[in-house]
Each structure stands twice: as structure tokens, then as C-alpha cells.
């Protein structure tokens, strides 16, 4: 399951991973953190590979 490490995510900008996700499973909450919709996520790893801050984790 992919999750966000809030200690690494700056959350002060539009998350670039929203456009990277091929199934539209990433959005942003009111605080600016990316949110993964686990019911849509296919765990392709694109967000993990493309996060500039390495804040997306797959465990």
C-alpha cells in the first residue's frame, strides 16, 4: 500500500504526482498533502518513482 511520509512532503505546492498517476488515484487534502485513493490505486509505483522529495512510500 502506498502512503505519504508527511515528514518529507513539503505540502506547500500543487503536488506534481496528481498528473503522474495513470488512474487518477492521487488528490490533495486541505493541508496540501497528497492523498492516495487506495480503491483506485493499482500500485504501479509511478508516484513513488517520480516524487521529487521521495515522500511517497510503498510498504
Long-range contacts (C-beta under 8 A, 24 or more apart in sequence): 1-38, 1-41, 1-43, 1-58, 1-59, 2-36, 2-38, 2-41, 2-43, 2-47, 2-48, 2-56, 2-57, 2-58, 3-36, 3-56, 3-57, 3-59, 4-33, 4-34, 4-35, 4-36, 4-55, 4-56, 4-57, 5-54, 5-55, 5-56, 5-57, 6-33, 6-55, 8-53, 8-54, 8-55, 9-33, 9-34, 9-53, 9-55, 10-53, 16-50, 16-52, 17-46, 17-47, 17-50, 17-51, 17-56, 20-46, 20-47, 20-50, 21-46, 21-47, 22-46
